[in-house]
Amino acid sequence: MASVVKPIILVTGALGSGKTSGLGALIAHFGYSSPRVLINDVGQVNDEIRFESSAGTYAAETIGGGCACCERSDEFLGRLLALLDDTSSAFDVIIFEASGVADPAAVVRLISEHPKLSHHIEASNHVHYVDATSTEGLLACDVALAETCVIAKSDLVSPGEIDELSAEMRSWNPHMKLLVQDVVDEHVRVLPAPPAAPDPVPAGSSSAPIALAEASRSERADVHVADFSLPTGLSWLALATWATALLARHGDRVLRLKASVPSGQQRVVLNGVRHTLFPPRSLENTEPRSTRGTLTVISTTQDVGLLLDSLQVFVDPAIEATHPVLVPAE
């Protein structure tokens, strides 16, 4: 089995949101030249699907008859193992398009908990597709879980509608990368983030959901985003222990957790989804040694004040909340 760790990009989105038709442009946008693609659907699908990218034409393998996160999990894991064992063709990334009803956290957990795959495949990105023409069923938790979101079919709605939709999505996940993609011109382009200042939240009170009050989808999207600044010298192991306990106890409410902790010449990255904290990654630290670390928690009901109190007691008293900003209660 190959010893090189291969990235896997998880692509999710509702049925008809533009996932499959956008794969070629997505691969070109990320700069991959030799992808291996797996497409899953709960129904029966063709044995092979072909699509084009600026780098060439590719064939995708398919997994049908059930969802890869549950009924077809054995086949999904088997396909990944086969890709790693296949020395006849080199590839630089695995693209996995999940079914429209898949649980992305369960898919990533299958890989991270596998005794072999966990050492050879790393979930590098979660891309979620949103159909700009059909947003009635859009859920905040789907957007909050993703690292990248693509607003597909953007040329079929007005620029004002795109602005409104992107503002709502950023309120649910302000740190994601947001892309837009047209039907006619499938080129993917980055949507710049507008400057925004966080609203102060009184200390000791529940933080309001970060969402647009007038939007119908936001009314049922109780999503909170909390950012924290971590002091230099903080023990990443202490933070990982705290995060493990948080997800074990409140994983039904924590959608996502991500931290970057400077540690000498390295930077330790922690990622958690639902009840699972994935193995830490160590990257080269290119920031000045005085740079503080960061922690983001996206949840449905967590209180930023309670999170800060817990972090200061169990990890480091110098941790600060940066978004929403806590101000002393009157």
MOPE-V600175 format. One record per residue. N is the residue number from 1. SS is DSSP state (H for helix, E for strand, L for the rest). PHI is phi in whole degrees, -180 to 180 (NA if undefined). OMEGA is omega in whole degrees, 0 to 359 (999 if undefined). Layout:
<<N & SS & PHI & OMEGA> <N & SS & PHI & OMEGA>>
//
This chain:
<<1 & L & NA & 181> <2 & L & -60 & 181> <3 & L & -97 & 181> <4 & L & -77 & 178> <5 & L & -79 & 181> <6 & E & -101 & 177> <7 & E & -79 & 173> <8 & E & -125 & 178> <9 & E & -106 & 179> <10 & E & -93 & 181> <11 & E & -111 & 180> <12 & E & -127 & 179> <13 & E & 153 & 181> <14 & L & -67 & 177> <15 & L & -58 & 179> <16 & L & 84 & 182> <17 & L & -79 & 178> <18 & L & 105 & 183> <19 & L & -62 & 186> <20 & L & -66 & 182> <21 & L & -67 & 181> <22 & L & -95 & 185> <23 & H & -60 & 182> <24 & H & -60 & 180> <25 & H & -67 & 180> <26 & H & -66 & 179> <27 & H & -62 & 178> <28 & H & -64 & 180> <29 & H & -62 & 181> <30 & H & -81 & 173> <31 & L & 84 & 178> <32 & L & -87 & 183> <33 & L & -115 & 183> <34 & L & -134 & 182> <35 & E & -82 & 166> <36 & E & -115 & 190> <37 & E & -118 & 173> <38 & E & -120 & 179> <39 & E & -121 & 182> <40 & E & -113 & 175> <41 & L & -146 & 180> <42 & L & -70 & 177> <43 & L & -95 & 176> <44 & L & -78 & 182> <45 & L & -127 & 177> <46 & L & -64 & 181> <47 & L & -63 & 182> <48 & E & -145 & 177> <49 & E & -120 & 180> <50 & E & -109 & 178> <51 & E & -147 & 185> <52 & E & -113 & 173> <53 & E & -133 & 179> <54 & L & -63 & 180> <55 & L & -91 & 179> <56 & E & 147 & 178> <57 & E & -106 & 185> <58 & E & -128 & 175> <59 & E & -109 & 179> <60 & E & -108 & 172> <61 & E & -81 & 184> <62 & E & -124 & 174> <63 & E & -127 & 183> <64 & L & -117 & 175> <65 & L & 80 & 180> <66 & L & 152 & 184> <67 & L & -86 & 182> <68 & L & -68 & 181> <69 & L & -83 & 180> <70 & L & -142 & 187> <71 & L & -59 & 184> <72 & L & -107 & 183> <73 & H & -64 & 180> <74 & H & -63 & 178> <75 & H & -66 & 179> <76 & H & -60 & 180> <77 & H & -64 & 178> <78 & H & -63 & 178> <79 & H & -65 & 179> <80 & H & -66 & 177> <81 & H & -63 & 179> <82 & H & -65 & 178> <83 & H & -62 & 180> <84 & H & -69 & 182> <85 & H & -80 & 183> <86 & L & -79 & 181> <87 & L & -91 & 183> <88 & L & -78 & 181> <89 & L & -139 & 178> <90 & L & -85 & 177> <91 & L & -145 & 183> <92 & L & -108 & 179> <93 & E & -162 & 171> <94 & E & -109 & 175> <95 & E & -106 & 178> <96 & E & -116 & 176> <97 & E & -92 & 182> <98 & L & -80 & 177> <99 & L & -67 & 183> <100 & L & -67 & 181> <101 & L & -115 & 184> <102 & L & -71 & 173> <103 & L & -95 & 184> <104 & H & -60 & 179> <105 & H & -64 & 179> <106 & H & -68 & 179> <107 & H & -64 & 180> <108 & H & -65 & 180> <109 & H & -64 & 178> <110 & H & -57 & 182> <111 & H & -75 & 186> <112 & H & -68 & 181> <113 & L & -99 & 179> <114 & L & -78 & 186> <115 & L & -64 & 180> <116 & L & -106 & 184> <117 & H & -61 & 182> <118 & H & -62 & 180> <119 & H & -96 & 187> <120 & H & -127 & 179> <121 & E & -132 & 181> <122 & E & -128 & 177> <123 & E & -69 & 187> <124 & E & -99 & 183> <125 & E & -161 & 173> <126 & E & -120 & 183> <127 & E & -107 & 180> <128 & E & -113 & 180> <129 & E & -94 & 177> <130 & E & -125 & 178> <131 & E & -80 & 183> <132 & L & -65 & 183> <133 & L & -91 & 183> <134 & L & -146 & 185> <135 & L & -108 & 184> <136 & L & -61 & 182> <137 & L & -96 & 182> <138 & L & -66 & 182> <139 & L & -111 & 181> <140 & H & -62 & 183> <141 & H & -64 & 178> <142 & H & -64 & 179> <143 & H & -69 & 183> <144 & H & -65 & 181> <145 & H & -76 & 188> <146 & L & -85 & 172> <147 & L & -94 & 178> <148 & E & -137 & 175> <149 & E & -122 & 178> <150 & E & -118 & 172> <151 & E & -88 & 184> <152 & E & -90 & 179> <153 & L & 60 & 185> <154 & H & -68 & 180> <155 & H & -80 & 180> <156 & H & -96 & 176> <157 & L & -129 & 183> <158 & L & -78 & 176> <159 & H & -57 & 179> <160 & H & -64 & 178> <161 & H & -68 & 176> <162 & H & -65 & 179> <163 & H & -62 & 181> <164 & H & -65 & 180> <165 & H & -66 & 181> <166 & H & -66 & 178> <167 & H & -64 & 179> <168 & H & -66 & 180> <169 & H & -66 & 179> <170 & H & -68 & 177> <171 & H & -68 & 178> <172 & H & -84 & 183> <173 & L & -149 & 186> <174 & L & -68 & 184> <175 & L & -100 & 181> <176 & L & -75 & 170> <177 & E & -91 & 185> <178 & E & -113 & 180> <179 & E & -118 & 174> <180 & E & -127 & 183> <181 & E & -143 & 180> <182 & L & -89 & 176> <183 & L & -80 & 183> <184 & L & -70 & 177> <185 & L & -103 & 187> <186 & L & -77 & 179> <187 & L & -61 & 179> <188 & E & -91 & 178> <189 & E & -130 & 182> <190 & E & -82 & 177> <191 & L & -95 & 183> <192 & L & -61 & 179> <193 & L & -84 & 177> <194 & L & -73 & 177> <195 & L & -66 & 181> <196 & L & -145 & 176> <197 & L & -107 & 181> <198 & L & -69 & 177> <199 & L & -81 & 178> <200 & L & -64 & 177> <201 & E & -123 & 181> <202 & E & -57 & 178> <203 & L & -63 & 178> <204 & L & 84 & 178> <205 & L & -115 & 180> <206 & L & -69 & 177> <207 & L & -76 & 180> <208 & L & -72 & 177> <209 & L & -57 & 180> <210 & L & -82 & 183> <211 & L & -159 & 180> <212 & L & -76 & 188> <213 & L & -66 & 185> <214 & L & -81 & 186> <215 & L & -77 & 184> <216 & H & -64 & 181> <217 & H & -69 & 181> <218 & H & -67 & 182> <219 & H & -63 & 180> <220 & L & -111 & 180> <221 & L & -115 & 183> <222 & L & -84 & 185> <223 & L & -114 & 179> <224 & E & -115 & 176> <225 & E & -117 & 180> <226 & E & -125 & 178> <227 & E & -112 & 180> <228 & E & -132 & 176> <229 & E & -101 & 184> <230 & E & -102 & 182> <231 & L & -69 & 176> <232 & L & -65 & 181> <233 & L & 85 & 180> <234 & L & -65 & 180> <235 & L & -78 & 179> <236 & H & -66 & 179> <237 & H & -67 & 177> <238 & H & -64 & 179> <239 & H & -66 & 179> <240 & H & -65 & 178> <241 & H & -64 & 178> <242 & H & -63 & 181> <243 & H & -65 & 178> <244 & H & -61 & 180> <245 & H & -67 & 179> <246 & H & -61 & 183> <247 & H & -70 & 179> <248 & H & -65 & 183> <249 & H & -88 & 187> <250 & H & -125 & 182> <251 & L & -63 & 177> <252 & L & -73 & 181> <253 & L & -114 & 178> <254 & E & -88 & 180> <255 & E & -78 & 184> <256 & E & -158 & 177> <257 & E & -138 & 179> <258 & E & -145 & 182> <259 & E & -138 & 174> <260 & E & -129 & 187> <261 & E & -121 & 175> <262 & E & -61 & 180> <263 & E & -145 & 182> <264 & L & 68 & 179> <265 & L & -80 & 183> <266 & E & -115 & 175> <267 & E & -129 & 182> <268 & E & -94 & 181> <269 & E & -109 & 177> <270 & E & -113 & 178> <271 & E & -132 & 177> <272 & E & -137 & 177> <273 & E & -136 & 181> <274 & L & 54 & 184> <275 & L & -89 & 188> <276 & E & -116 & 169> <277 & E & -102 & 185> <278 & L & -81 & 181> <279 & L & -56 & 181> <280 & L & -66 & 176> <281 & E & -114 & 179> <282 & E & -109 & 181> <283 & E & -120 & 177> <284 & E & -67 & 180> <285 & L & -91 & 181> <286 & L & -97 & 181> <287 & L & -89 & 175> <288 & L & -58 & 183> <289 & L & -63 & 181> <290 & L & -82 & 183> <291 & L & -68 & 178> <292 & L & -80 & 177> <293 & E & -86 & 181> <294 & E & -134 & 175> <295 & E & -140 & 176> <296 & E & -125 & 176> <297 & E & -124 & 176> <298 & E & -110 & 186> <299 & E & -144 & 181> <300 & L & -98 & 184> <301 & L & -137 & 184> <302 & L & -66 & 180> <303 & L & -99 & 183> <304 & H & -64 & 178> <305 & H & -66 & 178> <306 & H & -67 & 178> <307 & H & -62 & 180> <308 & H & -63 & 178> <309 & H & -58 & 181> <310 & H & -65 & 179> <311 & H & -63 & 182> <312 & H & -69 & 181> <313 & H & -80 & 189> <314 & H & -98 & 183> <315 & L & -118 & 182> <316 & L & -162 & 182> <317 & L & -68 & 182> <318 & L & -89 & 177> <319 & L & -68 & 181> <320 & E & -124 & 173> <321 & E & -88 & 180> <322 & E & -111 & 178> <323 & E & -158 & 349> <324 & L & -64 & 180> <325 & L & -77 & 178> <326 & E & -91 & 176> <327 & E & -120 & 181> <328 & L & -58 & 177> <329 & L & -71 & 181> <330 & L & -78 & 999>>
//
